[in-house]
Amino acid sequence: MTPDRKKPGLAFWATVVVVVALLYPISFGPACWINRGTAVGGKAIWTVYYPMLWAANRSIVLDDAFIRYAGLGVSESKTPVFRDRELTWENPVWNALRAKSQSGKYAKSRLAPYLSRQ
């Protein structure tokens, strides 16, 4: 006869929540690196990581951290930018100038300067 199996308890579900909460932001970098090498999935990255982009748009510290993490191993001549709901890789100087020319002042976020701040 088979022994009765217990249903997953609170400890199991707490572990699942913690693992998912850790893997979500950690997976942002590899997703960007894959996109940099293949130019595939830019819109999916926008959709999946929108909460992180929203937060980066409101915090210079997060914005800088996400840019550095997404750009690990990538030449300094390119930086990740989310424009038109898609990840693109641009020259950081031109990105800053474009953001300034469109808004009249420098955008707060370098990662997602075109994200609406409502």
Buried (B, 14 or more C-beta within 10 A) or exposed (E): EEEEEEEEEEEEEEEEEEEEEEEEBEEBBEBBBEBBEEEEBBEEBBEBBBEBBBBBBBBEEBBBBBBEBBBEEBEEEBBBBBBEBBBBBBBBEEBBEBBEEEEEEEBBBBBBBBBEEE
